[in-house]
Amino acid sequence: MDNFAQALYALKRQRIAVERTLGAGTTEECVVASRWVTAWQKLVQARLDQDLASPVQNRRFVDRKTGQYLH
């Protein structure tokens, strides 16, 4: 699996974590879910940064100031 596919999977998981955060019934559930959101966000950005560093680059989704992929 390439980095883009891995980033897409991580982004989907991040979306699910956000939905769990919004639908949390207790404060504790919200805190745990928001930690998952943060963790998945870091993974998504790391995968996209790896993809950016690869020889084949698709620059359509790159922030020109930071050089990071936008998602």
C-alpha positions as CSV (number, residue, x, y, z in Angstrom):
1,M,0.0,0.0,0.0
2,D,1.4,3.4,-0.9
3,N,1.6,6.4,1.4
4,F,-1.4,8.1,-0.2
5,A,-3.6,5.1,0.4
6,Q,-2.4,4.9,4.0
7,A,-3.1,8.6,4.5
8,L,-6.6,8.2,3.1
9,Y,-7.3,5.3,5.5
10,A,-5.9,7.4,8.4
11,L,-8.1,10.4,7.3
12,K,-11.2,8.2,7.4
13,R,-10.3,7.0,10.9
14,Q,-9.8,10.6,11.9
15,R,-13.3,11.5,10.6
16,I,-14.8,8.6,12.7
17,A,-12.9,9.9,15.8
18,V,-14.3,13.4,15.2
19,E,-17.8,12.0,14.9
20,R,-17.3,10.1,18.2
21,T,-16.1,13.3,19.8
22,L,-19.2,15.2,18.7
23,G,-21.5,12.4,19.8
24,A,-19.8,11.7,23.1
25,G,-22.2,11.3,26.0
26,T,-19.8,12.2,28.7
27,T,-16.8,14.4,29.2
28,E,-14.5,11.5,29.5
29,E,-15.6,10.0,26.2
30,C,-15.1,13.4,24.5
31,V,-11.6,13.7,25.9
32,V,-10.6,10.2,24.7
33,A,-12.1,10.7,21.3
34,S,-10.4,14.0,20.9
35,R,-7.1,12.4,21.7
36,W,-7.8,9.9,18.9
37,V,-8.5,12.8,16.5
38,T,-5.2,14.3,17.3
39,A,-3.3,11.0,16.9
40,W,-5.0,10.3,13.6
41,Q,-4.3,13.9,12.4
42,K,-0.6,13.4,13.1
43,L,-0.5,10.1,11.3
44,V,-2.3,11.6,8.3
45,Q,0.1,14.5,8.1
46,A,3.1,12.2,8.5
47,R,1.9,9.9,5.6
48,L,1.2,12.9,3.4
49,D,4.7,14.4,4.2
50,Q,6.2,11.0,3.3
51,D,4.3,11.0,0.0
52,L,5.6,14.5,-0.7
53,A,9.1,13.4,-0.2
54,S,8.8,10.6,-2.7
55,P,10.1,11.0,-6.2
56,V,6.6,11.1,-7.8
57,Q,5.0,14.2,-6.5
58,N,1.5,15.4,-7.1
59,R,1.6,19.1,-6.1
60,R,-2.1,19.9,-6.5
61,F,-2.7,19.7,-2.7
62,V,0.5,21.3,-1.4
63,D,0.6,24.4,0.7
64,R,3.3,26.4,-1.0
65,K,4.3,28.2,2.2
66,T,4.9,25.2,4.4
67,G,5.4,22.5,1.7
68,Q,2.9,20.2,3.4
69,Y,0.0,18.4,1.8
70,L,-3.4,19.8,2.5
71,H,-6.2,17.5,3.3
